[in-house]
Amino acid sequence: MGRIKTSLIKRITFELIEKHKNAFTADFNHNKLAVSKLTTGTSPKLRNIIAGYATRLTRKGSSQ
């Protein structure tokens, strides 16, 4: 069982993926750098959570 993501994490991640779809891949480290460039003022923990959720969504989307 995984951890449940809050609505803040989901909203930010969906907005970033919608606006910058080509910036995200199935690689977590690449997504971490992309989130750093696309957002301002996020803490490292929040950045990692958003990057991890974006990685999960892109892997899920690419397999279907």
PDB file of N, CA, C and O in Angstrom:
ATOM      1  N   MET A   1       0.839  -1.177   0.000  1.00  0.00           N
ATOM      2  CA  MET A   1       0.000   0.000   0.000  1.00  0.00           C
ATOM      3  C   MET A   1       0.887   1.243   0.000  1.00  0.00           C
ATOM      4  O   MET A   1       1.879   1.322   0.724  1.00  0.00           O
ATOM      5  N   GLY A   2       0.514   2.181  -0.805  1.00  0.00           N
ATOM      6  CA  GLY A   2       1.297   3.400  -0.907  1.00  0.00           C
ATOM      7  C   GLY A   2       0.723   4.516  -0.057  1.00  0.00           C
ATOM      8  O   GLY A   2      -0.321   4.372   0.579  1.00  0.00           O
ATOM      9  N   ARG A   3       1.423   5.613  -0.066  1.00  0.00           N
ATOM     10  CA  ARG A   3       0.960   6.769   0.676  1.00  0.00           C
ATOM     11  C   ARG A   3      -0.034   7.543  -0.180  1.00  0.00           C
ATOM     12  O   ARG A   3       0.101   7.599  -1.402  1.00  0.00           O
ATOM     13  N   ILE A   4      -1.018   8.130   0.457  1.00  0.00           N
ATOM     14  CA  ILE A   4      -2.035   8.897  -0.246  1.00  0.00           C
ATOM     15  C   ILE A   4      -1.515  10.321  -0.465  1.00  0.00           C
ATOM     16  O   ILE A   4      -1.039  10.963   0.471  1.00  0.00           O
ATOM     17  N   LYS A   5      -1.607  10.803  -1.688  1.00  0.00           N
ATOM     18  CA  LYS A   5      -1.153  12.154  -2.013  1.00  0.00           C
ATOM     19  C   LYS A   5      -2.258  13.156  -1.683  1.00  0.00           C
ATOM     20  O   LYS A   5      -3.437  12.889  -1.916  1.00  0.00           O
ATOM     21  N   THR A   6      -1.875  14.295  -1.146  1.00  0.00           N
ATOM     22  CA  THR A   6      -2.847  15.327  -0.819  1.00  0.00           C
ATOM     23  C   THR A   6      -3.335  16.019  -2.084  1.00  0.00           C
ATOM     24  O   THR A   6      -2.737  15.887  -3.152  1.00  0.00           O
ATOM     25  N   SER A   7      -4.426  16.754  -1.945  1.00  0.00           N
ATOM     26  CA  SER A   7      -4.986  17.438  -3.109  1.00  0.00           C
ATOM     27  C   SER A   7      -4.027  18.517  -3.612  1.00  0.00           C
ATOM     28  O   SER A   7      -4.022  18.812  -4.807  1.00  0.00           O
ATOM     29  N   LEU A   8      -3.215  19.113  -2.733  1.00  0.00           N
ATOM     30  CA  LEU A   8      -2.236  20.111  -3.161  1.00  0.00           C
ATOM     31  C   LEU A   8      -1.211  19.494  -4.107  1.00  0.00           C
ATOM     32  O   LEU A   8      -0.901  20.066  -5.152  1.00  0.00           O
ATOM     33  N   ILE A   9      -0.687  18.330  -3.740  1.00  0.00           N
ATOM     34  CA  ILE A   9       0.301  17.644  -4.574  1.00  0.00           C
ATOM     35  C   ILE A   9      -0.309  17.271  -5.916  1.00  0.00           C
ATOM     36  O   ILE A   9       0.302  17.485  -6.963  1.00  0.00           O
ATOM     37  N   LYS A  10      -1.502  16.720  -5.885  1.00  0.00           N
ATOM     38  CA  LYS A  10      -2.164  16.304  -7.128  1.00  0.00           C
ATOM     39  C   LYS A  10      -2.439  17.499  -8.037  1.00  0.00           C
ATOM     40  O   LYS A  10      -2.203  17.433  -9.243  1.00  0.00           O
ATOM     41  N   ARG A  11      -2.937  18.590  -7.457  1.00  0.00           N
ATOM     42  CA  ARG A  11      -3.280  19.763  -8.253  1.00  0.00           C
ATOM     43  C   ARG A  11      -2.043  20.356  -8.912  1.00  0.00           C
ATOM     44  O   ARG A  11      -2.057  20.652 -10.106  1.00  0.00           O
ATOM     45  N   ILE A  12      -0.976  20.532  -8.144  1.00  0.00           N
ATOM     46  CA  ILE A  12       0.256  21.101  -8.697  1.00  0.00           C
ATOM     47  C   ILE A  12       0.831  20.201  -9.787  1.00  0.00           C
ATOM     48  O   ILE A  12       1.255  20.680 -10.839  1.00  0.00           O
ATOM     49  N   THR A  13       0.843  18.900  -9.530  1.00  0.00           N
ATOM     50  CA  THR A  13       1.412  17.957 -10.503  1.00  0.00           C
ATOM     51  C   THR A  13       0.598  17.939 -11.789  1.00  0.00           C
ATOM     52  O   THR A  13       1.168  17.980 -12.879  1.00  0.00           O
ATOM     53  N   PHE A  14      -0.726  17.879 -11.681  1.00  0.00           N
ATOM     54  CA  PHE A  14      -1.564  17.873 -12.881  1.00  0.00           C
ATOM     55  C   PHE A  14      -1.394  19.160 -13.678  1.00  0.00           C
ATOM     56  O   PHE A  14      -1.360  19.123 -14.908  1.00  0.00           O
ATOM     57  N   GLU A  15      -1.286  20.309 -12.990  1.00  0.00           N
ATOM     58  CA  GLU A  15      -1.091  21.575 -13.696  1.00  0.00           C
ATOM     59  C   GLU A  15       0.256  21.604 -14.425  1.00  0.00           C
ATOM     60  O   GLU A  15       0.342  22.051 -15.569  1.00  0.00           O
ATOM     61  N   LEU A  16       1.298  21.125 -13.755  1.00  0.00           N
ATOM     62  CA  LEU A  16       2.616  21.109 -14.397  1.00  0.00           C
ATOM     63  C   LEU A  16       2.645  20.180 -15.602  1.00  0.00           C
ATOM     64  O   LEU A  16       3.206  20.526 -16.641  1.00  0.00           O
ATOM     65  N   ILE A  17       2.046  19.007 -15.467  1.00  0.00           N
ATOM     66  CA  ILE A  17       2.038  18.061 -16.586  1.00  0.00           C
ATOM     67  C   ILE A  17       1.200  18.591 -17.742  1.00  0.00           C
ATOM     68  O   ILE A  17       1.546  18.395 -18.907  1.00  0.00           O
ATOM     69  N   GLU A  18       0.100  19.261 -17.420  1.00  0.00           N
ATOM     70  CA  GLU A  18      -0.759  19.802 -18.477  1.00  0.00           C
ATOM     71  C   GLU A  18      -0.050  20.913 -19.252  1.00  0.00           C
ATOM     72  O   GLU A  18      -0.133  20.969 -20.479  1.00  0.00           O
ATOM     73  N   LYS A  19       0.647  21.796 -18.535  1.00  0.00           N
ATOM     74  CA  LYS A  19       1.308  22.925 -19.187  1.00  0.00           C
ATOM     75  C   LYS A  19       2.640  22.547 -19.835  1.00  0.00           C
ATOM     76  O   LYS A  19       2.997  23.090 -20.881  1.00  0.00           O
ATOM     77  N   HIS A  20       3.372  21.620 -19.221  1.00  0.00           N
ATOM     78  CA  HIS A  20       4.719  21.274 -19.679  1.00  0.00           C
ATOM     79  C   HIS A  20       4.851  19.761 -19.836  1.00  0.00           C
ATOM     80  O   HIS A  20       5.683  19.128 -19.185  1.00  0.00           O
ATOM     81  N   LYS A  21       4.035  19.203 -20.693  1.00  0.00           N
ATOM     82  CA  LYS A  21       3.994  17.744 -20.847  1.00  0.00           C
ATOM     83  C   LYS A  21       5.329  17.162 -21.300  1.00  0.00           C
ATOM     84  O   LYS A  21       5.709  16.080 -20.852  1.00  0.00           O
ATOM     85  N   ASN A  22       6.039  17.851 -22.169  1.00  0.00           N
ATOM     86  CA  ASN A  22       7.302  17.332 -22.700  1.00  0.00           C
ATOM     87  C   ASN A  22       8.457  17.422 -21.705  1.00  0.00           C
ATOM     88  O   ASN A  22       9.517  16.843 -21.942  1.00  0.00           O
ATOM     89  N   ALA A  23       8.270  18.135 -20.601  1.00  0.00           N
ATOM     90  CA  ALA A  23       9.346  18.301 -19.623  1.00  0.00           C
ATOM     91  C   ALA A  23       9.489  17.088 -18.708  1.00  0.00           C
ATOM     92  O   ALA A  23      10.511  16.949 -18.036  1.00  0.00           O
ATOM     93  N   PHE A  24       8.489  16.208 -18.668  1.00  0.00           N
ATOM     94  CA  PHE A  24       8.508  15.091 -17.727  1.00  0.00           C
ATOM     95  C   PHE A  24       8.696  13.761 -18.448  1.00  0.00           C
ATOM     96  O   PHE A  24       8.131  13.521 -19.514  1.00  0.00           O
ATOM     97  N   THR A  25       9.517  12.895 -17.825  1.00  0.00           N
ATOM     98  CA  THR A  25       9.784  11.567 -18.358  1.00  0.00           C
ATOM     99  C   THR A  25       9.541  10.544 -17.248  1.00  0.00           C
ATOM    100  O   THR A  25       9.020  10.878 -16.184  1.00  0.00           O
ATOM    101  N   ALA A  26       9.920   9.313 -17.509  1.00  0.00           N
ATOM    102  CA  ALA A  26       9.778   8.254 -16.512  1.00  0.00           C
ATOM    103  C   ALA A  26      10.973   8.198 -15.564  1.00  0.00           C
ATOM    104  O   ALA A  26      11.063   7.284 -14.745  1.00  0.00           O
ATOM    105  N   ASP A  27      11.896   9.165 -15.661  1.00  0.00           N
ATOM    106  CA  ASP A  27      13.077   9.206 -14.803  1.00  0.00           C
ATOM    107  C   ASP A  27      12.866  10.214 -13.680  1.00  0.00           C
ATOM    108  O   ASP A  27      12.609  11.389 -13.941  1.00  0.00           O
ATOM    109  N   PHE A  28      12.975   9.758 -12.425  1.00  0.00           N
ATOM    110  CA  PHE A  28      12.732  10.615 -11.266  1.00  0.00           C
ATOM    111  C   PHE A  28      13.715  11.774 -11.192  1.00  0.00           C
ATOM    112  O   PHE A  28      13.302  12.907 -10.944  1.00  0.00           O
ATOM    113  N   ASN A  29      14.990  11.525 -11.398  1.00  0.00           N
ATOM    114  CA  ASN A  29      15.988  12.591 -11.286  1.00  0.00           C
ATOM    115  C   ASN A  29      15.773  13.684 -12.330  1.00  0.00           C
ATOM    116  O   ASN A  29      15.956  14.866 -12.038  1.00  0.00           O
ATOM    117  N   HIS A  30      15.396  13.304 -13.515  1.00  0.00           N
ATOM    118  CA  HIS A  30      15.085  14.291 -14.563  1.00  0.00           C
ATOM    119  C   HIS A  30      13.869  15.112 -14.161  1.00  0.00           C
ATOM    120  O   HIS A  30      13.856  16.330 -14.335  1.00  0.00           O
ATOM    121  N   ASN A  31      12.841  14.449 -13.623  1.00  0.00           N
ATOM    122  CA  ASN A  31      11.634  15.153 -13.203  1.00  0.00           C
ATOM    123  C   ASN A  31      11.905  16.077 -12.021  1.00  0.00           C
ATOM    124  O   ASN A  31      11.287  17.135 -11.905  1.00  0.00           O
ATOM    125  N   LYS A  32      12.823  15.684 -11.147  1.00  0.00           N
ATOM    126  CA  LYS A  32      13.175  16.517 -10.004  1.00  0.00           C
ATOM    127  C   LYS A  32      13.776  17.840 -10.482  1.00  0.00           C
ATOM    128  O   LYS A  32      13.453  18.903  -9.953  1.00  0.00           O
ATOM    129  N   LEU A  33      14.642  17.765 -11.476  1.00  0.00           N
ATOM    130  CA  LEU A  33      15.231  18.984 -12.033  1.00  0.00           C
ATOM    131  C   LEU A  33      14.177  19.822 -12.760  1.00  0.00           C
ATOM    132  O   LEU A  33      14.203  21.051 -12.696  1.00  0.00           O
ATOM    133  N   ALA A  34      13.256  19.157 -13.448  1.00  0.00           N
ATOM    134  CA  ALA A  34      12.203  19.874 -14.164  1.00  0.00           C
ATOM    135  C   ALA A  34      11.289  20.610 -13.192  1.00  0.00           C
ATOM    136  O   ALA A  34      10.906  21.752 -13.445  1.00  0.00           O
ATOM    137  N   VAL A  35      10.940  19.971 -12.091  1.00  0.00           N
ATOM    138  CA  VAL A  35      10.086  20.618 -11.096  1.00  0.00           C
ATOM    139  C   VAL A  35      10.815  21.808 -10.479  1.00  0.00           C
ATOM    140  O   VAL A  35      10.201  22.841 -10.214  1.00  0.00           O
ATOM    141  N   SER A  36      12.103  21.672 -10.251  1.00  0.00           N
ATOM    142  CA  SER A  36      12.892  22.787  -9.697  1.00  0.00           C
ATOM    143  C   SER A  36      12.864  23.998 -10.624  1.00  0.00           C
ATOM    144  O   SER A  36      12.748  25.134 -10.165  1.00  0.00           O
ATOM    145  N   LYS A  37      12.970  23.754 -11.926  1.00  0.00           N
ATOM    146  CA  LYS A  37      12.984  24.850 -12.891  1.00  0.00           C
ATOM    147  C   LYS A  37      11.599  25.472 -13.071  1.00  0.00           C
ATOM    148  O   LYS A  37      11.484  26.681 -13.274  1.00  0.00           O
ATOM    149  N   LEU A  38      10.548  24.652 -12.997  1.00  0.00           N
ATOM    150  CA  LEU A  38       9.201  25.128 -13.310  1.00  0.00           C
ATOM    151  C   LEU A  38       8.470  25.748 -12.126  1.00  0.00           C
ATOM    152  O   LEU A  38       7.496  26.475 -12.321  1.00  0.00           O
ATOM    153  N   THR A  39       8.914  25.480 -10.916  1.00  0.00           N
ATOM    154  CA  THR A  39       8.261  26.040  -9.738  1.00  0.00           C
ATOM    155  C   THR A  39       9.230  26.942  -8.991  1.00  0.00           C
ATOM    156  O   THR A  39      10.446  26.825  -9.139  1.00  0.00           O
ATOM    157  N   THR A  40       8.683  27.836  -8.196  1.00  0.00           N
ATOM    158  CA  THR A  40       9.513  28.718  -7.383  1.00  0.00           C
ATOM    159  C   THR A  40       9.084  28.586  -5.929  1.00  0.00           C
ATOM    160  O   THR A  40       7.895  28.524  -5.619  1.00  0.00           O
ATOM    161  N   GLY A  41      10.063  28.545  -5.055  1.00  0.00           N
ATOM    162  CA  GLY A  41       9.769  28.548  -3.632  1.00  0.00           C
ATOM    163  C   GLY A  41       9.304  27.231  -3.048  1.00  0.00           C
ATOM    164  O   GLY A  41       8.725  27.222  -1.962  1.00  0.00           O
ATOM    165  N   THR A  42       9.531  26.130  -3.721  1.00  0.00           N
ATOM    166  CA  THR A  42       9.130  24.848  -3.151  1.00  0.00           C
ATOM    167  C   THR A  42      10.279  24.270  -2.336  1.00  0.00           C
ATOM    168  O   THR A  42      11.449  24.402  -2.695  1.00  0.00           O
ATOM    169  N   SER A  43       9.919  23.635  -1.243  1.00  0.00           N
ATOM    170  CA  SER A  43      10.939  23.007  -0.408  1.00  0.00           C
ATOM    171  C   SER A  43      11.440  21.744  -1.099  1.00  0.00           C
ATOM    172  O   SER A  43      10.765  21.216  -1.983  1.00  0.00           O
ATOM    173  N   PRO A  44      12.605  21.256  -0.711  1.00  0.00           N
ATOM    174  CA  PRO A  44      13.124  20.023  -1.332  1.00  0.00           C
ATOM    175  C   PRO A  44      12.187  18.823  -1.133  1.00  0.00           C
ATOM    176  O   PRO A  44      12.063  17.987  -2.028  1.00  0.00           O
ATOM    177  N   LYS A  45      11.540  18.732   0.006  1.00  0.00           N
ATOM    178  CA  LYS A  45      10.622  17.617   0.259  1.00  0.00           C
ATOM    179  C   LYS A  45       9.410  17.705  -0.669  1.00  0.00           C
ATOM    180  O   LYS A  45       9.006  16.704  -1.261  1.00  0.00           O
ATOM    181  N   LEU A  46       8.835  18.889  -0.794  1.00  0.00           N
ATOM    182  CA  LEU A  46       7.682  19.076  -1.669  1.00  0.00           C
ATOM    183  C   LEU A  46       8.064  18.829  -3.126  1.00  0.00           C
ATOM    184  O   LEU A  46       7.300  18.220  -3.875  1.00  0.00           O
ATOM    185  N   ARG A  47       9.240  19.296  -3.527  1.00  0.00           N
ATOM    186  CA  ARG A  47       9.732  19.075  -4.889  1.00  0.00           C
ATOM    187  C   ARG A  47       9.859  17.587  -5.186  1.00  0.00           C
ATOM    188  O   ARG A  47       9.464  17.130  -6.259  1.00  0.00           O
ATOM    189  N   ASN A  48      10.405  16.833  -4.244  1.00  0.00           N
ATOM    190  CA  ASN A  48      10.579  15.396  -4.447  1.00  0.00           C
ATOM    191  C   ASN A  48       9.248  14.664  -4.525  1.00  0.00           C
ATOM    192  O   ASN A  48       9.097  13.733  -5.316  1.00  0.00           O
ATOM    193  N   ILE A  49       8.288  15.075  -3.719  1.00  0.00           N
ATOM    194  CA  ILE A  49       6.966  14.427  -3.750  1.00  0.00           C
ATOM    195  C   ILE A  49       6.288  14.690  -5.093  1.00  0.00           C
ATOM    196  O   ILE A  49       5.709  13.784  -5.692  1.00  0.00           O
ATOM    197  N   ILE A  50       6.366  15.938  -5.561  1.00  0.00           N
ATOM    198  CA  ILE A  50       5.760  16.287  -6.856  1.00  0.00           C
ATOM    199  C   ILE A  50       6.460  15.541  -7.982  1.00  0.00           C
ATOM    200  O   ILE A  50       5.802  15.024  -8.885  1.00  0.00           O
ATOM    201  N   ALA A  51       7.777  15.481  -7.937  1.00  0.00           N
ATOM    202  CA  ALA A  51       8.538  14.775  -8.981  1.00  0.00           C
ATOM    203  C   ALA A  51       8.224  13.286  -8.968  1.00  0.00           C
ATOM    204  O   ALA A  51       8.106  12.673 -10.029  1.00  0.00           O
ATOM    205  N   GLY A  52       8.088  12.701  -7.793  1.00  0.00           N
ATOM    206  CA  GLY A  52       7.749  11.280  -7.691  1.00  0.00           C
ATOM    207  C   GLY A  52       6.365  10.983  -8.232  1.00  0.00           C
ATOM    208  O   GLY A  52       6.162   9.974  -8.907  1.00  0.00           O
ATOM    209  N   TYR A  53       5.413  11.858  -7.941  1.00  0.00           N
ATOM    210  CA  TYR A  53       4.057  11.650  -8.445  1.00  0.00           C
ATOM    211  C   TYR A  53       4.011  11.845  -9.958  1.00  0.00           C
ATOM    212  O   TYR A  53       3.298  11.124 -10.655  1.00  0.00           O
ATOM    213  N   ALA A  54       4.767  12.817 -10.467  1.00  0.00           N
ATOM    214  CA  ALA A  54       4.830  13.024 -11.919  1.00  0.00           C
ATOM    215  C   ALA A  54       5.467  11.821 -12.601  1.00  0.00           C
ATOM    216  O   ALA A  54       5.043  11.424 -13.687  1.00  0.00           O
ATOM    217  N   THR A  55       6.481  11.242 -11.970  1.00  0.00           N
ATOM    218  CA  THR A  55       7.124  10.044 -12.519  1.00  0.00           C
ATOM    219  C   THR A  55       6.140   8.896 -12.580  1.00  0.00           C
ATOM    220  O   THR A  55       6.075   8.173 -13.574  1.00  0.00           O
ATOM    221  N   ARG A  56       5.379   8.733 -11.518  1.00  0.00           N
ATOM    222  CA  ARG A  56       4.382   7.663 -11.473  1.00  0.00           C
ATOM    223  C   ARG A  56       3.322   7.844 -12.552  1.00  0.00           C
ATOM    224  O   ARG A  56       2.928   6.884 -13.214  1.00  0.00           O
ATOM    225  N   LEU A  57       2.864   9.075 -12.723  1.00  0.00           N
ATOM    226  CA  LEU A  57       1.839   9.339 -13.735  1.00  0.00           C
ATOM    227  C   LEU A  57       2.365   9.116 -15.150  1.00  0.00           C
ATOM    228  O   LEU A  57       1.653   8.574 -15.996  1.00  0.00           O
ATOM    229  N   THR A  58       3.602   9.529 -15.413  1.00  0.00           N
ATOM    230  CA  THR A  58       4.135   9.346 -16.755  1.00  0.00           C
ATOM    231  C   THR A  58       4.408   7.867 -17.048  1.00  0.00           C
ATOM    232  O   THR A  58       4.207   7.415 -18.175  1.00  0.00           O
ATOM    233  N   ARG A  59       4.855   7.123 -16.059  1.00  0.00           N
ATOM    234  CA  ARG A  59       5.057   5.677 -16.273  1.00  0.00           C
ATOM    235  C   ARG A  59       3.723   4.991 -16.510  1.00  0.00           C
ATOM    236  O   ARG A  59       3.620   4.115 -17.369  1.00  0.00           O
ATOM    237  N   LYS A  60       2.711   5.375 -15.765  1.00  0.00           N
ATOM    238  CA  LYS A  60       1.388   4.788 -15.915  1.00  0.00           C
ATOM    239  C   LYS A  60       0.793   5.129 -17.277  1.00  0.00           C
ATOM    240  O   LYS A  60       0.160   4.285 -17.910  1.00  0.00           O
ATOM    241  N   GLY A  61       0.994   6.369 -17.727  1.00  0.00           N
ATOM    242  CA  GLY A  61       0.472   6.812 -19.005  1.00  0.00           C
ATOM    243  C   GLY A  61       1.191   6.208 -20.183  1.00  0.00           C
ATOM    244  O   GLY A  61       0.578   5.960 -21.221  1.00  0.00           O
ATOM    245  N   SER A  62       2.500   5.963 -20.044  1.00  0.00           N
ATOM    246  CA  SER A  62       3.271   5.433 -21.176  1.00  0.00           C
ATOM    247  C   SER A  62       3.064   3.939 -21.360  1.00  0.00           C
ATOM    248  O   SER A  62       3.301   3.419 -22.450  1.00  0.00           O
ATOM    249  N   SER A  63       2.625   3.229 -20.312  1.00  0.00           N
ATOM    250  CA  SER A  63       2.455   1.788 -20.426  1.00  0.00           C
ATOM    251  C   SER A  63       1.125   1.433 -21.066  1.00  0.00           C
ATOM    252  O   SER A  63       0.937   0.296 -21.498  1.00  0.00           O
ATOM    253  N   GLN A  64       0.197   2.380 -21.138  1.00  0.00           N
ATOM    254  CA  GLN A  64      -1.126   2.065 -21.685  1.00  0.00           C
ATOM    255  C   GLN A  64      -1.246   2.468 -23.125  1.00  0.00           C
ATOM    256  O   GLN A  64      -2.297   2.273 -23.735  1.00  0.00           O
TER     257      GLN A  64
END
